[in-house]
Amino acid sequence: MSRIHDALKQMDITREPEISASPLPRMREVEDVPAILSLLNTASETAWEFDPTIALSFDDPSPKAAEEFRSLRLRFQQIRERQPLRSVVVTSALGGEGKSFVAVNLSRVLALQSSSRVLLIDGDLRGRQQHKTFGVPPGPGLSEYLLGEAEEHEVLQRGKDENLFLIPAGRKVGGTTELIANGRFPTLVTRLSALFDWIIVDSAAATGVSDTCLLANSCHGILMVVRSHKTPVDDVRRALERFPEASYLGIVLNEIHDAKGSKPTTRFKSDSEL
């Protein structure tokens, strides 16, 4: 973990080049694609009412933070050229580091490409934030699906003119770790991976609970969000040690100020740079 330690100590990153216009790979072919595609036709259509304090504007001229998410999109495409990468868990070592902010804006920037269909799952059954960001009811959502009270098409929500879909967290329940471990989440990801180019899972903080590790077992990669100059390095190291090193994609440094003290932004550091 010395590479991670050095990167966190530095807490800085070089700007990434502009995103290329090359399309993302199309969804893979499986025998039951027509049946799975029918889920889209029955998904609840919703007019998103994004919280402007969390959801960035990606319209031109774009703010610096939006460009950083375009750079993150490029890095994900580059990683996917080297290894399987369709489903990603976004987590943090501690609460309040901005993981939900990163998850929603990463999902939105991925969905901006016409060839990319994106699903955001609010897997943080304790925090339950994404329905607030989208301005929609919390359920039915993931908790109802895991309880066996709803199926995929009943928890999927879609925007009118976007390639972005949402599964909110659902109603608040007890015993979240046991619920996530009941075996239905891997089934959900497996089925919907045939339909979506990207599945982004907003999870609970990695330390203190086992929820995130269970979610990560069903996904290709882990993206760790670190609040720059705030999160103790030892806490991040302990969080990363809970996951297989092969699944680690990189660190998003959140709330970075430049030398002029301008508005904080978000930057990405990949495993190859650590």
Phi, psi and omega in degrees: 000007183297327178297318179296316180302314181297319181294319180291326177296320182291317179051044178208165183201152176273139178303142178275156176292166180298148180293139176279164182268006182294137184285158174284156177301146177287163181295147185290156181272128174224162188296328185259021179304313179305319180293319180290322179299333179296340177300325181297324182288338180256356178295143180294123179272127186227141172275109181297139172235079188295142173290113184293345177279348181241313183276120181287158171269127179256015176283152176280142354285134186277143173291163183301320181298322179296322178294327177295324177288330173295322176294320177297322176299317178299316181297322177296320177297319180294319178296322183291342174288340183256338185205160177300131179204100177231326182240132187227131173265127177257122183219183177210167179287318183233170175284160176076020182262354177099021182295321180292324174299315180293317183298315183288320182284329172296316179299318183291320181289327175295323182283350179292335179280131187298335182272005189242121175254126192236138175240128173254123177251125174276094180269005178270084183290349177270320183270319174051067185255329194293329177296329177290320179297320181276347181072040182230166176295156182286345182205173004292147185212211188298319182297320178295323178295314182295329178282353182080016181268349181211155177254179186306310186293340181275343181252348178285133171238146179225149174280163185289320187235023184235164174268016186257131177239157182225137162246106180291174185289333185089189184287156180289132182225161174268167178062046185296323181297314179295325180294315179295330183275004187281358174100351182278335180294315176302324178296317179300312182294319180298314181294314186280343175296335177284345185255327187250143175288327179221138170237118179251127182246116174276118186244174175290166174301147191284334183266145176097329179225162182262000185305312186294320179298322179293317177296319183295333180297340181258004186236164184281328188211163179240129174246120183261129178258129182234129177279115188301132177064014180238314185282126178299136182301321182296325178293320178294318179299316180296323179294316181294329181291350179278350183243153173299137183299329182294337182271353184282122183266324182156186183239134169262119175270115185260146178062052175273130175259139175278183185297335181272358178074030181286182180303136182296150180228188185231134181224159186243139173234119184275167180299326182291344181263351186284000000 
